[in-house]
């Protein structure tokens, strides 16, 4: 897809979405002892017109016999995480459609895939070794999150604040220096509660919007005419977006 300045300008509207707001507080609703009533409060603040919407009754569930409060912690962590990934994907899609990095992609000197290709086709053109490196880093970050930074924080189903990524203190003290993902320079240490609450709601809303946005892009490219608003800028893609190693690696080949 080729996008004009209007779409780039639209990024400014959602800029606050990338603020790691979930490390703040919103009354008592950010603790993982949250109940369904707390979820209703968050829903009313994030979208007063829609309110609390849970057609599958997940807020009453008990995943893996861990209890309802732990289940709510899992659900909130999942939504925040997927919203953040979707925001990165949405912005990345727009950037990739218009710009590629000027330096070589590989040690052999190969250039990055052209912006004339759709972002999906650009991904297909990435060497398999580079893809494995990307997934390796993602896996390590996921592991660090699941273990609470080596015990620096409890698990998000056992008391940690939803969406709060553990610091790299243990790694930094025992391996080598690395900046934390959230607020690496300490700019937000004095942020007041009102700002934290506003940013938390912004992150939730922008994450939800980004999840719909990135799937809109994917549908427009893979299913012609499925998203009329994007029909004129979509670049048809015949591959399978759910196969990250298509043509390069398969468990079944």
C-alpha positions as CSV (number, residue, x, y, z in Angstrom):
1,X,0.0,0.0,0.0
2,X,1.0,3.6,-0.7
3,X,-0.1,6.1,1.9
4,X,-0.1,9.9,1.7
5,X,0.5,12.5,4.4
6,X,-3.0,12.2,5.7
7,X,-2.5,8.7,7.1
8,X,0.9,9.7,8.5
9,X,-0.8,12.7,10.2
10,X,-3.3,10.3,11.7
11,X,-0.5,8.7,13.7
12,X,-0.3,11.8,15.9
13,X,-3.8,11.1,17.1
14,X,-2.8,7.8,18.6
15,X,0.6,8.8,19.8
16,X,-0.4,8.5,23.4
17,X,-1.1,4.9,22.8
18,X,2.5,4.1,23.0
19,X,2.9,5.5,26.4
20,X,3.3,2.5,28.8
21,X,0.3,3.8,30.7
22,X,-0.6,0.5,32.2
23,X,2.2,0.9,34.7
24,X,0.1,3.5,36.3
25,X,-3.0,3.2,38.4
26,X,-6.7,3.6,37.8
27,X,-8.1,3.5,41.3
28,X,-8.1,-0.1,42.5
29,X,-8.8,-1.6,39.1
30,X,-5.1,-2.2,38.1
31,X,-4.5,-4.8,40.7
32,X,-4.9,-8.4,39.8
33,X,-7.3,-8.9,42.6
34,X,-9.8,-7.1,40.2
35,X,-13.3,-8.4,40.1
36,X,-15.9,-8.2,37.4
37,X,-17.2,-5.0,38.9
38,X,-13.7,-3.4,38.4
39,X,-13.8,-4.5,34.7
40,X,-17.2,-2.8,34.4
41,X,-15.7,0.4,35.8
42,X,-12.8,0.3,33.3
43,X,-15.2,-0.4,30.4
44,X,-17.4,2.5,31.3
45,X,-14.4,4.8,31.4
46,X,-12.9,3.6,28.1
47,X,-16.1,3.6,26.2
48,X,-19.2,5.0,28.0
49,X,-21.5,4.4,25.0
50,X,-20.6,0.7,24.7
51,X,-20.0,0.0,28.3
52,X,-19.1,-3.5,29.6
53,X,-19.3,-6.0,26.7
54,X,-18.6,-9.6,27.5
55,X,-20.8,-11.9,25.3
56,X,-18.7,-15.0,26.1
57,X,-18.9,-14.4,29.9
58,X,-15.1,-14.6,30.2
59,X,-15.2,-12.3,33.2
60,X,-16.9,-15.1,35.1
61,X,-14.5,-17.8,33.9
62,X,-12.0,-19.8,35.9
63,X,-9.1,-20.7,33.6
64,X,-7.0,-23.7,34.6
65,X,-8.7,-23.8,38.0
66,X,-6.6,-20.7,39.1
67,X,-9.6,-18.7,40.3
68,X,-11.6,-15.9,38.8
69,X,-9.3,-13.1,39.9
70,X,-6.3,-14.8,38.3
71,X,-8.4,-15.4,35.1
72,X,-9.2,-11.7,35.0
73,X,-5.5,-10.9,35.4
74,X,-4.7,-13.2,32.4
75,X,-7.4,-11.6,30.3
76,X,-6.3,-8.0,31.1
77,X,-2.7,-8.9,30.5
78,X,-3.6,-10.5,27.2
79,X,-5.6,-7.5,25.9
80,X,-2.9,-5.0,26.8
81,X,-0.2,-7.1,25.3
82,X,-2.1,-7.7,22.0
83,X,-3.1,-4.1,21.8
84,X,0.6,-3.0,22.1
85,X,1.6,-5.5,19.4
86,X,-1.2,-4.3,17.1
87,X,-0.1,-0.7,17.6
88,X,3.4,-1.6,16.5
89,X,2.1,-3.6,13.6
90,X,-0.2,-0.8,12.4
91,X,2.5,1.9,12.5
92,X,5.0,-0.6,11.0
93,X,2.7,-1.4,8.2
94,X,2.3,2.2,7.2
95,X,6.1,2.9,7.5
96,X,7.0,-0.2,5.5
97,X,4.6,0.9,2.8
98,X,6.5,4.1,2.3
99,X,10.1,3.7,3.5
100,X,12.8,1.1,3.9
101,X,16.0,1.3,5.9
102,X,18.9,2.7,3.8
103,X,21.5,0.3,5.0
104,X,22.1,-3.3,4.1
105,X,19.8,-6.0,5.5
106,X,22.4,-8.7,5.6
107,X,26.2,-9.1,6.1
108,X,26.4,-10.0,2.4
109,X,25.1,-6.6,1.5
110,X,21.6,-7.4,0.4
111,X,19.2,-4.5,0.5
112,X,16.0,-4.4,2.4
113,X,12.9,-5.4,0.4
114,X,11.5,-2.6,-1.7
115,X,8.6,-0.4,-0.5
116,X,7.0,-1.2,-3.9
117,X,6.1,-4.6,-2.3
118,X,3.3,-4.9,0.2
119,X,4.5,-5.3,3.8
120,X,3.4,-9.0,3.6
121,X,5.5,-9.6,0.6
122,X,8.4,-7.7,2.2
123,X,8.2,-10.1,5.2
124,X,8.3,-13.1,2.8
125,X,11.5,-11.6,1.3
126,X,13.3,-11.5,4.6
127,X,15.9,-14.2,4.9
128,X,14.9,-17.2,7.1
129,X,17.9,-16.6,9.4
130,X,16.7,-13.1,10.1
131,X,13.2,-14.3,10.9
132,X,14.6,-16.8,13.4
133,X,16.6,-14.0,15.1
134,X,13.4,-11.9,15.4
135,X,11.4,-14.8,16.9
136,X,14.3,-15.6,19.2
137,X,14.3,-12.1,20.7
138,X,10.5,-12.2,21.0
139,X,10.7,-15.6,22.8
140,X,13.3,-14.2,25.3
141,X,11.2,-11.2,26.0
142,X,8.2,-13.4,26.6
143,X,10.1,-15.7,28.9
144,X,11.4,-12.7,30.9
145,X,7.8,-11.5,31.2
146,X,6.5,-14.9,32.3
147,X,9.2,-15.3,35.0
148,X,8.7,-11.8,36.3
149,X,12.2,-10.6,35.4
150,X,13.8,-13.4,37.3
151,X,11.6,-13.0,40.4
152,X,11.6,-9.2,40.4
153,X,7.9,-9.2,40.1
154,X,5.1,-11.7,40.7
155,X,3.4,-13.4,37.7
156,X,0.5,-11.3,36.2
157,X,-1.9,-14.0,37.4
158,X,-0.5,-13.8,40.9
159,X,-0.5,-10.2,41.8
160,X,1.4,-8.2,39.2
161,X,-0.2,-5.1,37.6
162,X,-1.6,-5.9,34.2
163,X,0.7,-4.9,31.3
164,X,3.6,-4.0,33.6
165,X,6.7,-5.4,32.0
166,X,9.5,-6.5,34.5
167,X,12.7,-4.5,34.6
168,X,16.0,-6.0,33.5
169,X,17.7,-5.4,36.8
170,X,18.8,-9.1,37.2
171,X,20.2,-9.2,33.7
172,X,21.8,-5.8,34.0
173,X,23.5,-6.6,37.3
174,X,24.8,-10.1,36.2
175,X,25.3,-10.0,32.4
176,X,25.6,-6.6,30.9
177,X,23.9,-3.2,30.8
178,X,20.6,-2.9,29.1
179,X,17.8,-0.3,29.3
180,X,14.4,-1.3,30.7
181,X,11.5,-1.4,28.2
182,X,9.3,0.9,30.2
183,X,10.5,4.4,31.0
184,X,14.3,3.6,30.6
185,X,15.3,7.2,31.5
186,X,12.9,7.7,34.4
187,X,10.9,10.5,32.8
188,X,7.6,9.3,34.2
189,X,8.5,8.7,37.8
190,X,6.7,11.8,39.0
191,X,3.6,11.3,36.8
192,X,0.5,12.1,38.7
193,X,-2.4,9.6,39.1
194,X,-4.7,11.5,36.9
195,X,-2.3,11.4,34.0
196,X,-1.6,7.7,34.6
197,X,-5.3,6.9,34.5
198,X,-5.9,8.9,31.3
199,X,-3.0,7.2,29.5
200,X,-4.2,3.8,30.6
201,X,-7.6,4.4,29.0
202,X,-5.9,5.8,25.9
203,X,-3.7,2.7,25.6
204,X,-6.7,0.4,25.9
205,X,-8.7,2.2,23.3
206,X,-5.9,2.7,20.9
207,X,-4.8,-0.9,21.2
208,X,-8.3,-2.1,20.4
209,X,-8.5,0.2,17.4
210,X,-5.1,-0.9,16.2
211,X,-6.1,-4.6,16.3
212,X,-9.0,-3.8,14.0
213,X,-6.8,-1.5,11.9
214,X,-4.0,-4.1,11.2
215,X,-6.5,-6.8,10.3
216,X,-8.2,-4.3,8.0
217,X,-4.9,-3.8,6.1
218,X,-4.4,-7.6,5.9
219,X,-7.9,-8.3,4.7
220,X,-7.7,-5.5,2.1
221,X,-4.6,-7.1,0.6
222,X,-5.6,-10.7,0.8
223,X,-9.4,-10.4,0.1
224,X,-10.0,-7.9,-2.7
225,X,-12.9,-5.6,-2.0
226,X,-13.3,-6.7,1.6
227,X,-12.4,-3.2,2.9
228,X,-13.9,-0.7,0.5
229,X,-12.1,2.2,2.1
230,X,-8.7,0.7,1.3
231,X,-9.6,-0.7,-2.1
232,X,-7.7,1.9,-4.0
233,X,-4.4,1.6,-2.1
234,X,-4.4,-2.1,-1.4
235,X,-1.7,-4.2,-3.1
236,X,-3.0,-7.8,-3.7
237,X,-1.1,-10.4,-1.8
238,X,-1.6,-14.1,-2.7
239,X,0.4,-15.6,0.2
240,X,-0.7,-16.8,3.6
241,X,-0.3,-14.1,6.3
242,X,-0.6,-16.7,9.0
243,X,2.4,-18.7,7.8
244,X,5.5,-16.6,8.8
245,X,7.9,-19.0,7.2
246,X,5.9,-19.8,4.1
247,X,8.2,-21.3,1.4
248,X,11.2,-21.3,3.8
249,X,10.4,-23.7,6.6
250,X,7.7,-26.1,7.6
251,X,7.2,-28.7,10.3
252,X,5.2,-30.8,7.8
253,X,7.6,-30.8,4.8
